[in-house]
Amino acid sequence: MRQLIPLDGEWNFRAIRGTGGPAEARSPHPARVPGTVHTDLLANGLIPDPFFRDAETEVQWIENLDWEYQRTFDRPDFGPVPATVLLVFEGVDTVGEVFLNGRRVGHVENMFIRHSFDVRKALGPGRNILRVVLRSPKRFAMEEERKHGRMFAELDSYRVHIRKAQYSFGWDWGPRLATSGIWRGVHLLVSNAPFIENAQLLTKRVAGERTSLRFILDLHRTGRSKPEGLTVRLSMNDGVSEIERRFPCDRRVDESFTLRGVHPWWPHDLGEPKLHTVTTALLGEGDELVDLRTWRTGFRSVKLDQTPDRFGRRFCLNVNGTRVFARGADWIPADSFLPRVTAEKYHELVHAAKEAGMNMLRVWGGGVYEDESFYTACDEEGILVWQDFMFACASYPHHRAMAKSVEKEAVQNVQRLSNHPSVALFCGNNESEWIWRMKTGRPVDEMPGTPLFKRILPHVVRTHAPGVPYWRSSPFGGDDPNSGREGNHHEWNVWSNFRSFREYETVEARFVTEFGFQAPPAIHTVREFTSPEDRDLQSRIMRHHNKQIEGTERLFRFLAGEVRLAHRVEDVILQMQLVQAEAIRTGVLHWRSAKWRTAGTLYWQLNDCCPVTSWSAIDFSGRPKALYYYSRRFYRPVKVVIRRIRGGVGLVSINDTREDIPVALRVVKQTLAGRVIEEGREAFILKGGGLRRSAGIPVTDEEAHDVFFRATLTRQDSGELLDDDDRILVPWLDLGMGGPQVSGSAANDEDGATITLRSHGYTPGVCLEAEERLGELTDNFFTLYPGEERVVHFARRLSSDGIVVRFPLFAGHMDDGLEQSLGLMMSIPLMR
């Protein structure tokens, strides 16, 4: 069998060419692989933390230098030189040369490619010296631009000439930290026998009890290996039963077969995301084990429905023959320094998405093809993945060398990702055609890079993942790349053009893959990257941590139209988070209530790569913003939406599950003090995958300032509360709210603490100040209804001080002087 000898761990590194930085950087220092130059410099005390204050500006010299990584290792004891000895780099960032014992053994020029180099002749006895010389990514890209011509691109145009994560050159939510390094693992692969180079088990069709599969296996053969007598044994185990197939093998297996009674994989809201352990054994004479490959996968079919209809043309994913309404968010890299992202962090974020009711994440095209841990978490949690190829907001060169590199990149990553049932769609790029059309007015097929997105990438997907749809760009659709009648849509008119977020309710789209609204991170996160004097949202440091042009100005512009501005920075941050959450809620509920005219909403964005004011729902330190808690409510699979209609409100009940549910709907119009003015009730069967519109309640413009509407949806058979939501028809600013009248208690228990709150009036935006991380509070940023009780559980025990409750939406309503305005909070002592 093949032997893998890891070469990760301790290396040395140093700067070797270029100007800037401390002289000490030119001397060898310890390094970690996988890693980056930035993290190695930081670990050696040669740079400040780029995330603290404005230290990012002090480390820009790094991208202008060439760097050398070096380590020694002893030749493994494998006797005579084997037939195959490969030096394998899973990922190198980005351009450079590889030397073994002074002999050049390979060239690297694409961050997204696995590189394998034959080192049989270079490998020496005893001690070996492995050296990787990395070129300045900026200088290389600029040289390529001079050679091949300037492309149209947002931000620095030269970035498109290097196959590197585009966000590392800076984005409107992230710093400019153009990394270099060996960012994924390194090993020697040693073998005297053939070994499995690629193995895929693809779903062709799921139809009732029958599942049609296609098994592909490619062998790497050595010069000494015999071509005869090899067999592949394929076994699949779901934890209950095992299925086995055998196939003769020379260099390749490509066989299709059908199974009965196999449990399919489903998105978590439609069924169980069932996974099977797949083992591929390469056997020689007498069933001698030659090589082995094991992975987990699920069986599901995916189709993209683009049938013409009365609104234009559908854009809807079907999984196992069932239509899916996609509820989710866009995913960006979870750190500016990718090797720092652990499997635990991937799982924590993906699990948080599931807990927020999401069934899809879109891996954005300016980052990376993510680590296996991310896709494994999506498989396990039942989260679909819209996978962009790594191109964003630019036209790209497609000369022969670039096309060849991109094709290799695509083949490797499509083969790898095809074994993950969560991967439901491959997309050519992010916003390239849309921006080209907006800026030039010319047809999208005239855009440089078109052969990549129209020919090479779809061909790779058809060949290596034929059961997964390919889509050219996001957004893309017809003559208008950002059409509302066909294809998918990015909705940025609200945020970019300073428009009221209520204008989301005028936008018609078939599938929304981006729309966003900013808010700062939690105050506890702010304290981690600032000094005390910086903690003002208009300070130079806080403005540095908002990468959007006029980002801070936009925040205050939108805030001023919704609430009376608070005085304390803690309250202003909470107010901004609540406005962000309300904005995204407005868009999501509008498009969900147009279900099947619209077949998905993915908001921008789930996560952050650094501590920053951005569009995220979860900040860099893992603290949920108000938007996260709102998501857990507006993305419930069974939902009732209160819609503003002429003369009042109407109701839409939505069921995104496959079950027909007997429900009871109740809607009330109440004064802010709690008096019921009008009530309506209805009982019906809410069909699986369907929606139902119901008559609402009238309201005049005059009373809209003094009332709220509340709707509940419960199961008739069990009384289970499926959804509970409310709506006001004017901004919080114009609502006739007095001060909050809230009482509460807190007590520790075996599992943490329980907080109970009661209110005498309509009290929106209640915030428990718990410095919580993901999953620690069962709810937050919620509305207290008149005369009702809300119980929240906290995963940690409280100190004797209890817990603080803030009412940020009331923080600007006080008229009795600054002290009351500054102190609008409540401390709940711990019960003894």
C-alpha positions in Angstrom: 0.0 0.0 0.0 1.0 3.6 -0.5 2.7 5.3 2.5 2.1 9.0 3.4 4.9 10.7 5.3 3.8 14.1 6.6 6.1 17.1 6.2 3.9 19.6 8.1 4.9 21.2 11.4 8.1 22.9 12.1 9.8 24.8 9.2 12.0 28.0 9.0 11.2 31.0 7.0 12.8 34.3 6.0 12.4 37.2 3.6 14.8 37.0 0.7 14.0 39.7 -1.9 12.2 43.1 -1.8 12.2 46.1 0.4 10.5 47.0 3.6 9.9 45.5 7.0 12.4 44.9 9.9 15.9 43.6 9.2 15.1 40.7 11.4 12.7 39.3 8.9 15.7 38.5 6.6 17.0 36.0 9.2 15.6 32.5 9.6 12.8 32.2 12.1 10.6 29.3 13.1 7.5 28.8 11.0 4.4 26.5 11.1 3.1 24.6 8.1 0.2 24.9 7.2 0.5 28.6 7.8 1.1 32.0 6.3 3.9 34.6 6.4 1.7 36.9 8.4 0.9 34.4 11.1 4.6 33.3 11.3 5.8 36.9 11.6 3.2 37.5 14.3 4.2 34.4 16.2 7.9 35.6 16.1 6.9 39.0 17.4 8.0 40.7 14.1 4.7 42.4 13.4 1.7 43.6 15.5 -1.6 41.9 15.3 -3.0 43.2 12.0 -6.5 43.1 13.4 -5.8 45.4 16.4 -6.6 49.1 15.9 -5.1 50.1 12.5 -2.0 47.8 12.6 -3.1 46.5 9.2 -1.5 49.6 7.7 1.8 48.6 9.3 2.1 45.2 7.6 1.6 46.1 4.0 5.3 45.7 3.2 4.9 41.9 3.5 3.1 41.5 0.1 6.1 43.2 -1.6 8.7 40.7 -0.6 9.7 37.2 -1.7 9.8 34.6 1.0 11.6 31.3 1.6 10.4 28.4 3.6 12.8 25.5 4.4 12.9 22.4 6.5 15.0 19.2 6.7 13.8 15.6 7.0 15.4 12.2 7.0 14.9 9.9 4.1 12.3 7.4 5.2 13.5 3.8 5.6 11.8 2.2 2.6 14.7 0.3 1.1 15.5 0.8 -2.6 13.9 3.9 -4.2 10.2 2.9 -4.7 8.5 3.1 -8.1 6.6 6.2 -7.0 7.9 9.0 -4.7 5.7 12.1 -4.9 6.2 15.3 -3.0 2.6 16.5 -2.6 1.5 20.1 -1.6 -2.2 20.3 -0.9 -2.1 24.1 -1.3 0.6 26.7 -1.8 -0.1 30.5 -1.7 0.7 31.2 -4.4 3.6 31.5 -7.0 7.0 30.0 -6.5 9.5 27.3 -7.0 10.1 24.0 -5.0 13.7 22.7 -4.4 14.8 19.4 -2.9 18.5 19.2 -2.0 19.2 22.2 -4.3 17.4 20.6 -7.3 14.4 22.4 -8.7 11.6 19.8 -8.6 8.5 22.0 -9.4 6.8 25.3 -10.0 3.6 26.4 -8.3 1.3 29.1 -9.6 -2.3 28.5 -8.4 -3.4 28.6 -4.7 -6.4 26.3 -5.5 -4.4 23.4 -6.9 -2.9 20.3 -5.3 0.7 20.0 -6.7 2.5 16.6 -7.0 6.2 16.4 -8.0 8.2 13.3 -8.8 11.2 13.4 -6.5 12.7 10.0 -6.9 15.9 11.5 -8.4 16.1 14.4 -6.0 15.6 12.5 -2.8 18.9 11.7 -1.2 20.1 9.4 1.6 20.1 10.6 5.1 19.2 14.3 5.7 17.2 16.1 2.9 16.6 19.8 2.6 13.3 21.0 1.2 13.0 24.6 0.2 10.0 26.6 -1.2 10.6 30.1 -2.6 7.5 32.2 -2.9 7.3 35.3 -5.0 5.6 38.5 -4.0 2.0 38.1 -5.1 1.6 41.7 -5.8 4.7 42.0 -8.0 3.9 38.8 -9.9 0.3 39.9 -10.6 1.5 43.3 -11.8 4.0 41.7 -14.1 1.3 39.5 -15.5 -1.0 42.5 -16.1 1.8 44.2 -18.0 2.2 41.1 -20.1 -1.5 40.3 -20.8 -3.3 43.6 -20.4 -5.5 45.4 -17.9 -8.9 43.8 -17.2 -11.9 45.5 -15.9 -12.1 44.8 -12.1 -13.5 46.3 -8.9 -10.6 47.2 -6.6 -7.0 46.5 -7.9 -7.1 45.3 -11.5 -4.0 43.2 -11.3 -5.5 40.8 -8.8 -7.2 38.9 -11.6 -3.9 37.8 -13.1 -3.0 35.6 -10.1 -5.0 32.5 -9.1 -5.2 33.5 -5.5 -8.1 34.2 -3.0 -9.2 37.6 -4.3 -10.4 38.9 -0.9 -6.8 38.9 0.3 -6.2 42.1 -1.7 -8.9 43.7 0.4 -12.7 43.9 0.0 -15.5 46.0 1.3 -15.8 43.8 4.4 -12.1 42.8 4.9 -8.6 44.0 5.2 -5.8 44.0 2.6 -3.6 41.1 3.8 -2.1 39.6 0.7 -0.8 36.4 2.2 2.0 34.0 1.1 2.7 30.6 2.5 2.2 26.9 2.5 -1.4 27.1 3.5 -2.4 23.4 3.3 -0.6 20.2 4.2 2.6 18.7 2.7 3.6 15.0 2.5 5.6 12.4 0.7 3.6 9.7 -1.1 5.6 6.5 -1.5 4.4 3.4 -3.3 5.5 0.4 -5.3 2.0 -0.5 -6.4 -0.8 1.2 -8.2 -2.9 3.5 -5.9 -6.3 5.2 -6.1 -5.9 8.7 -7.5 -9.6 9.6 -7.7 -12.8 7.9 -6.4 -16.3 9.3 -6.9 -19.7 7.8 -6.2 -22.2 10.0 -7.9 -26.0 10.0 -7.7 -27.7 9.8 -11.1 -31.3 9.6 -10.0 -33.5 9.0 -6.9 -36.9 7.7 -7.8 -39.0 6.2 -5.0 -37.2 3.1 -3.8 -34.7 3.1 -6.7 -31.4 5.0 -6.5 -29.2 5.0 -9.6 -25.5 5.5 -9.0 -22.3 6.0 -11.0 -19.0 4.9 -9.7 -15.8 6.4 -11.1 -12.3 5.4 -10.0 -8.9 6.4 -11.5 -5.7 4.7 -10.7 -2.1 6.0 -10.6 0.0 3.3 -12.1 3.7 2.9 -11.5 6.2 1.6 -14.1 6.6 -1.6 -12.2 3.0 -2.4 -11.6 1.2 -5.2 -13.5 -1.8 -4.2 -15.5 -3.7 -7.5 -14.9 -5.5 -9.0 -12.0 -6.7 -5.9 -10.1 -10.2 -5.7 -8.7 -12.1 -2.9 -7.0 -14.4 -3.7 -4.1 -17.0 -1.0 -3.4 -18.9 -1.2 -0.1 -21.5 1.1 1.3 -22.6 1.0 5.0 -25.4 3.2 6.5 -24.9 1.9 10.0 -27.6 -0.7 9.6 -26.8 -2.7 6.4 -23.9 -3.0 4.0 -24.0 -3.3 0.2 -21.0 -4.5 -1.8 -20.1 -4.4 -5.5 -17.0 -5.6 -7.3 -15.5 -4.3 -10.6 -12.5 -5.4 -12.6 -9.9 -2.5 -12.9 -7.1 -1.6 -15.3 -6.6 2.1 -15.1 -10.2 3.3 -14.7 -13.6 2.2 -13.5 -16.7 3.9 -14.8 -19.8 1.8 -13.9 -23.4 2.6 -13.3 -25.8 0.5 -11.2 -29.1 0.7 -9.3 -29.9 0.0 -5.7 -33.3 -0.5 -4.0 -34.3 0.6 -0.5 -31.4 3.0 0.0 -32.2 6.0 2.3 -31.6 9.2 0.4 -29.9 12.3 1.7 -32.2 15.3 2.3 -31.8 18.9 3.4 -32.5 18.9 7.1 -36.0 20.6 6.7 -37.2 18.0 4.2 -36.0 14.8 5.8 -32.9 13.1 7.2 -29.5 14.0 5.8 -28.6 10.3 5.7 -24.9 9.5 5.2 -23.3 6.2 4.1 -19.7 5.1 4.7 -18.1 4.2 1.4 -15.0 2.1 1.2 -13.1 1.5 -2.0 -10.6 -1.3 -1.8 -8.1 -2.0 -4.6 -7.3 -5.7 -4.5 -4.6 -7.7 -6.1 -4.3 -11.5 -6.6 -5.9 -13.5 -3.8 -7.7 -10.3 -2.6 -4.5 -8.8 -1.3 -5.2 -5.2 -0.3 -3.3 -2.8 -2.6 -4.9 0.5 -1.6 -7.9 1.8 0.3 -10.0 4.9 0.2 -12.9 5.6 2.7 -15.3 8.6 2.9 -18.9 9.4 3.8 -21.4 10.5 1.3 -25.2 10.7 0.7 -27.3 9.9 -2.3 -29.5 12.6 -3.7 -30.5 13.9 -7.1 -30.5 17.7 -7.8 -32.1 19.5 -10.7 -32.4 23.2 -11.6 -35.9 23.9 -12.8 -36.0 26.8 -15.3 -39.4 26.1 -16.8 -41.1 29.1 -18.3 -44.1 30.4 -16.3 -46.3 33.5 -16.2 -43.7 35.5 -14.3 -40.9 34.7 -16.7 -38.7 31.6 -16.1 -38.4 29.7 -12.9 -35.1 29.3 -11.0 -35.8 26.6 -8.4 -33.7 23.7 -7.1 -35.3 20.3 -6.9 -33.8 17.7 -4.5 -35.0 14.1 -5.0 -37.8 15.4 -7.1 -39.0 17.8 -4.4 -39.0 21.6 -4.9 -36.8 23.4 -2.3 -37.2 27.0 -1.2 -33.7 28.0 -0.3 -33.3 29.8 3.0 -29.8 30.9 3.9 -26.9 33.2 3.6 -23.6 33.8 1.8 -20.4 32.4 3.2 -17.0 34.1 3.1 -13.7 32.8 4.4 -13.8 32.5 8.2 -10.4 34.2 8.7 -8.0 36.4 6.7 -5.5 33.7 7.6 -7.1 30.5 6.4 -4.9 27.9 8.2 -6.2 29.3 11.6 -9.7 28.1 10.8 -10.2 24.8 12.7 -12.6 21.9 11.9 -14.4 22.9 15.1 -15.0 26.5 13.9 -16.3 25.2 10.6 -18.8 22.9 12.3 -19.8 25.6 14.8 -20.7 28.1 12.1 -22.5 25.5 9.9 -24.4 24.2 12.9 -25.3 27.8 13.7 -26.7 28.2 10.2 -28.9 25.1 10.7 -30.1 26.4 14.1 -31.1 29.6 12.3 -33.4 27.7 10.0 -31.1 27.9 7.0 -30.9 25.1 4.5 -28.4 26.6 2.1 -25.0 28.4 2.2 -23.4 30.0 -0.8 -19.6 29.8 -0.9 -18.7 33.2 -2.5 -16.3 33.3 -5.4 -13.8 35.8 -4.0 -12.6 33.3 -1.3 -11.5 29.7 -1.6 -12.8 26.2 -2.3 -13.3 25.5 1.4 -11.7 22.8 3.6 -13.2 19.3 3.7 -14.4 20.1 7.2 -16.8 22.7 5.9 -18.4 20.4 3.4 -18.5 17.5 5.8 -20.3 19.7 8.3 -22.8 20.7 5.6 -23.3 17.0 4.7 -24.0 16.2 8.4 -26.2 19.1 9.1 -28.3 18.9 5.9 -27.2 22.2 4.5 -27.2 22.6 0.7 -24.1 24.4 -0.8 -24.2 26.8 -3.7 -20.5 26.7 -4.8 -19.0 29.5 -6.7 -15.8 29.0 -8.7 -13.2 31.4 -7.4 -13.7 34.5 -9.6 -15.3 37.7 -8.4 -16.3 41.2 -9.6 -14.0 41.3 -12.6 -13.3 40.2 -16.1 -10.5 37.6 -16.2 -7.8 36.8 -18.7 -8.2 33.6 -20.6 -4.9 33.1 -22.4 -3.6 29.6 -22.8 -1.7 29.3 -19.6 -4.5 30.8 -17.5 -7.1 28.5 -19.2 -5.0 25.5 -18.6 -4.5 26.4 -14.9 -8.2 27.1 -14.4 -9.2 23.8 -16.0 -6.9 21.9 -13.7 -8.2 23.8 -10.7 -11.8 23.1 -11.7 -11.2 19.4 -12.3 -9.5 18.9 -8.9 -12.1 20.7 -6.9 -15.1 19.4 -8.8 -13.9 15.8 -8.3 -13.3 16.5 -4.6 -16.6 18.2 -4.0 -18.7 15.8 -6.0 -18.6 13.3 -3.2 -20.4 15.7 -0.9 -24.2 15.5 -1.2 -24.6 19.0 0.1 -23.0 20.5 -3.0 -26.1 21.3 -5.1 -24.9 23.8 -7.7 -21.7 25.0 -9.2 -21.6 28.7 -10.3 -19.0 30.3 -12.6 -18.3 33.5 -10.8 -19.6 36.3 -8.6 -21.0 39.4 -10.3 -18.6 39.5 -13.3 -21.1 39.6 -16.1 -23.4 41.9 -14.1 -20.7 44.5 -13.5 -19.4 44.2 -17.1 -22.9 44.9 -18.4 -23.5 47.8 -16.0 -20.1 49.5 -16.7 -19.8 48.9 -20.4 -23.3 48.4 -21.7 -21.9 45.6 -24.0 -23.1 42.0 -24.3 -21.9 39.7 -21.6 -20.3 37.3 -24.2 -17.9 40.1 -25.1 -16.4 40.1 -21.6 -12.8 38.8 -21.3 -12.9 35.5 -19.5 -16.1 34.4 -21.2 -14.5 31.1 -22.5 -13.8 30.2 -18.8 -17.4 30.6 -17.7 -19.2 29.5 -20.9 -17.0 26.6 -22.1 -14.3 25.4 -19.7 -16.1 25.4 -16.3 -19.4 23.9 -17.5 -17.5 21.2 -19.4 -15.6 20.2 -16.3 -18.9 20.0 -14.3 -20.7 18.0 -17.0 -17.7 15.6 -17.1 -16.8 15.2 -13.4 -20.1 16.0 -11.6 -22.8 15.4 -14.2 -25.6 15.3 -11.6 -24.9 18.8 -10.3 -26.3 21.9 -12.2 -23.9 24.6 -13.5 -24.9 28.2 -13.5 -22.8 30.8 -15.3 -22.6 33.6 -12.8 -24.3 35.1 -9.7 -26.3 37.0 -10.7 -27.2 35.9 -14.2 -30.4 35.7 -16.3 -31.2 36.5 -19.9 -30.3 39.8 -21.5 -30.2 41.5 -18.1 -27.7 39.6 -15.9 -29.6 40.8 -12.8 -33.1 40.2 -14.1 -36.0 39.8 -11.8 -37.9 37.6 -14.3 -35.4 34.8 -14.8 -32.1 33.5 -13.3 -30.9 34.7 -9.9 -30.7 38.2 -8.5 -28.5 40.4 -6.3 -30.5 43.2 -4.6 -28.2 46.1 -3.6 -30.4 49.1 -4.5 -31.4 49.6 -0.8 -28.0 49.6 0.9 -26.0 51.1 -2.0 -28.5 53.9 -2.8 -29.5 54.9 0.7 -33.1 53.7 0.2 -35.6 52.6 2.8 -35.4 48.9 3.4 -39.2 48.8 2.9 -38.4 49.1 -0.8 -37.4 45.4 -0.6 -41.2 44.8 -0.7 -41.3 46.2 -4.3 -38.6 43.9 -5.7 -39.6 40.9 -7.7 -37.0 38.2 -8.2 -36.9 34.5 -8.9 -34.0 33.6 -6.5 -32.2 36.2 -4.4 -28.5 35.2 -3.8 -27.4 38.5 -2.3 -28.9 41.4 -0.4 -27.4 42.9 2.7 -27.4 45.6 5.4 -24.5 46.5 7.7 -24.2 46.6 11.5 -21.2 46.8 13.9 -20.0 43.7 15.8 -20.9 43.2 19.5 -19.4 45.7 21.9 -17.4 42.9 23.6 -15.8 42.2 20.2 -15.2 45.9 19.7 -13.3 46.0 22.9 -11.0 43.2 21.6 -9.6 45.2 18.7 -9.7 48.8 20.0 -8.3 50.9 22.8 -10.7 52.6 25.2 -10.3 55.9 23.3 -11.4 54.3 20.0 -14.8 53.1 21.2 -16.9 55.7 19.3 -18.4 54.5 16.0 -17.1 57.7 14.3 -13.5 57.4 15.7 -10.7 56.9 13.2 -10.1 53.3 14.3 -13.8 52.3 14.1 -14.0 53.9 10.7 -10.9 51.9 9.7 -12.8 48.8 10.7 -15.6 49.5 8.3 -14.2 48.8 4.8 -17.3 50.0 2.9 -17.1 53.4 1.2 -19.1 55.8 3.3 -20.0 52.8 5.5 -20.2 54.7 8.7 -22.3 57.5 7.1 -24.7 54.9 5.8 -25.2 53.4 9.2 -26.2 56.7 10.8 -28.3 57.6 7.8 -30.4 54.5 8.1 -30.4 54.6 11.9 -31.8 58.2 11.9 -34.8 57.1 9.9 -35.8 54.3 12.2 -35.0 55.2 15.9 -34.1 58.1 18.1 -30.3 57.9 18.4 -29.0 56.7 21.8 -26.1 58.3 23.5 -24.1 55.3 24.7 -22.0 53.5 22.1 -23.3 50.2 23.5 -26.9 51.2 22.8 -26.1 52.7 19.4 -24.4 49.4 18.3 -27.5 47.5 19.5 -29.8 49.9 17.6 -27.8 49.5 14.4 -27.9 45.7 14.8 -31.7 45.8 15.2 -32.1 48.0 12.1 -29.9 45.6 10.2 -32.1 42.7 11.4 -35.3 44.4 10.6 -34.1 45.3 7.1 -33.2 41.7 6.3 -36.4 40.4 7.9 -38.4 42.7 5.6 -36.7 41.3 2.5 -36.9 37.7 3.5 -40.5 37.8 4.5 -41.5 39.6 1.3 -39.8 37.0 -0.9 -41.0 34.1 1.2 -44.5 35.3 0.9 -44.0 35.2 -2.9 -43.0 31.5 -2.7 -42.3 29.8 -6.0 -42.4 33.1 -7.9 -39.3 33.5 -5.7 -37.6 30.2 -4.8 -34.8 31.3 -2.4 -33.3 34.0 -0.3 -29.6 34.1 0.7 -28.7 37.2 2.5 -25.2 38.7 2.6 -23.5 37.4 4.8 -23.3 34.8 7.5 -19.8 35.3 8.9 -16.7 37.5 9.0 -13.0 37.1 8.2 -11.9 39.7 10.7 -13.2 42.0 13.4 -15.1 44.6 11.3 -18.4 46.4 10.8 -20.0 44.4 8.0 -23.1 42.7 6.7 -22.6 39.6 8.8 -25.0 37.9 11.2 -22.2 36.4 13.3 -19.2 38.5 14.1 -15.5 37.4 13.9 -15.4 36.4 17.5 -18.4 34.2 17.1 -20.9 36.5 18.8 -24.3 36.6 17.2 -25.7 39.9 16.1 -29.4 40.7 16.3 -29.7 39.5 12.7 -28.8 35.9 13.8 -31.6 35.7 16.3 -34.0 37.3 13.8 -32.9 34.6 11.3 -34.0 31.9 13.7 -37.5 33.4 13.6 -37.9 34.5 10.0 -36.3 31.3 8.6 -38.6 28.9 10.4 -39.7 26.3 7.9 -43.3 26.9 8.9 -44.0 30.6 9.0 -46.8 33.1 9.1 -46.1 36.5 7.4 -48.0 39.6 8.2 -48.0 41.7 5.0 -48.9 45.3 4.6 -51.7 45.6 2.0 -53.9 48.5 1.0 -56.1 49.4 4.0 -54.6 47.0 6.4 -52.6 43.8 6.7 -52.9 40.4 5.1 -51.6 37.0 6.1 -49.5 34.4 4.3 -48.9 31.0 5.9 -45.9 29.1 4.5 -44.9 25.5 4.8 -41.4 24.5 3.6 -41.6 21.0 4.9 -43.0 17.9 3.0 -45.7 17.3 5.6 -49.3 18.4 5.3 -50.0 20.2 8.6 -53.4 20.9 10.2 -53.0 24.4 11.6 -54.9 27.1 13.5 -54.1 30.7 12.6 -54.8 33.6 14.9 -54.2 37.2 14.2 -54.9 40.2 16.5 -54.7 44.0 16.3 -53.7 45.4 19.7 -52.9 48.7 21.3 -49.3 49.1 22.6 -50.7 48.6 26.1 -52.2 45.3 25.1 -55.9 45.9 24.5 -57.2 43.7 21.7 -59.0 45.8 19.1 -59.8 43.1 16.5 -59.1 39.4 16.2 -59.3 36.8 13.4 -59.1 33.0 13.4 -58.9 30.3 10.7 -58.2 26.6 10.7 -57.0 24.7 7.6 -54.5 22.1 6.2 -51.3 23.8 5.3 -50.0 21.7 2.4 -46.4 20.5 2.4 -44.3 22.8 0.2 -47.2 25.2 -0.1 -48.6 28.5 1.1 -52.0 29.9 1.9 -53.2 33.5 1.8 -55.7 34.6 4.4 -57.8 37.7 4.9 -56.3 40.1 7.3 -57.4 43.1 9.4 -58.0 46.7 8.4 -56.0 49.6 9.8 -56.1 53.3 9.2 -53.0 55.5 8.8 -53.9 57.3 12.0 -54.1 54.3 14.2 -50.9 52.7 12.7 -48.8 54.7 15.2 -50.5 53.2 18.2 -51.1 49.5 17.3 -49.2 46.3 16.5 -50.3 43.1 14.8 -49.5 39.6 16.1 -50.1 36.3 14.4 -49.6 32.8 15.7 -49.7 29.4 13.9 -50.3 26.3 15.9 -50.8 22.6 15.1 -54.4 21.6 15.6 -53.5 18.0 16.5 -51.0 18.8 19.3 -51.3 22.5 20.1 -47.6 23.0 19.3 -46.7 26.6 18.5 -45.2 26.6 15.1 -44.7 30.3 14.6 -45.3 33.6 16.5 -44.6 36.9 14.9 -45.6 40.5 15.0 -45.5 43.6 12.8 -45.8 47.3 13.1 -46.6 49.6 10.2 -44.4 52.6 11.0 -40.8 52.9 12.0 -40.0 52.5 15.7 -39.2 56.2 15.6 -42.9 57.0 15.0 -44.4 54.4 17.3 -46.1 55.8 20.3 -44.0 53.9 22.8 -43.4 55.2 26.3 -40.7 53.8 28.5 -40.5 50.0 29.0 -42.4 48.5 31.9 -40.6 45.2 32.4 -39.9 43.0 35.4 -37.9 39.9 35.6 -36.1 37.2 37.5 -33.0 35.0 37.0 -31.9 31.7 38.6 -29.1 29.3 38.1 -29.9 25.7 37.4 -28.1 22.5 36.4 -27.6 23.5 32.8 -26.8 27.2 33.3 -29.4 29.9 34.1 -33.0 30.7 33.3 -34.1 34.3 32.8 -37.8 35.2 33.0 -39.1 38.6 31.7 -42.6 40.1 31.9 -43.9 43.3 30.3 -46.9 45.5 30.7 -46.6 47.0 27.2 -45.4 46.3 23.7 -41.6 46.1 24.1 -39.5 45.3 21.0 -35.8 44.8 20.7 -35.2 43.4 24.2 -31.5 42.5 24.6 -29.9 40.3 27.2 -26.4 41.5 27.8 -24.7 38.2 28.4 -21.4 38.4 26.3 -22.7 35.2 24.8 -21.2 33.1 22.1 -23.0 31.0 19.5 -25.6 28.7 21.0 -25.4 30.0 24.6 -28.8 31.9 24.6 -32.0 30.3 23.4 -33.2 33.7 22.3 -32.3 37.4 22.3 -33.3 40.7 20.6 -37.0 39.7 20.9 -40.3 41.4 21.5 -42.1 41.3 24.9 -45.9 41.3 24.4 -48.2 43.0 26.9 -49.1 40.8 29.9 -47.0 37.8 28.7 -43.9 36.1 30.0 -40.8 35.2 28.1 -38.4 32.5 29.4 -34.8 32.4 28.0 -32.1 29.9 28.9 -28.4 30.7 29.2 -25.9 27.9 28.8 -23.6 29.3 31.5 -24.4 30.0 35.2 -24.7 33.6 36.1 -22.5 35.4 38.7 -24.1 36.9 41.8 -24.6 40.1 39.8 -27.2 38.5 37.7 -27.8 39.8 34.2 -28.4 43.1 32.5 -31.3 43.7 30.1 -31.1 46.6 27.6 -33.9 48.3 25.7 -32.0 50.0 22.9 -35.1 51.0 20.9 -36.2 53.1 23.9 -32.8 54.7 24.6 -33.6 57.9 22.6 -37.2 58.2 23.8 -36.5 59.6 27.3 -37.3 63.2 27.9 -36.2 63.6 31.5 -32.6 64.3 30.9 -29.4 62.7 29.8 -28.9 60.5 32.9 -32.1 58.5 32.2 -31.3 58.3 28.5 -27.8 56.9 29.3 -29.1 54.4 31.8 -32.0 52.8 30.0 -31.3 49.2 31.2 -32.4 46.9 33.9 -30.3 44.7 36.2 -31.9 41.4 37.2 -30.3 40.1 40.4 -29.7 36.4 40.8 -32.4 34.6 42.9 -31.0 33.0 46.0 
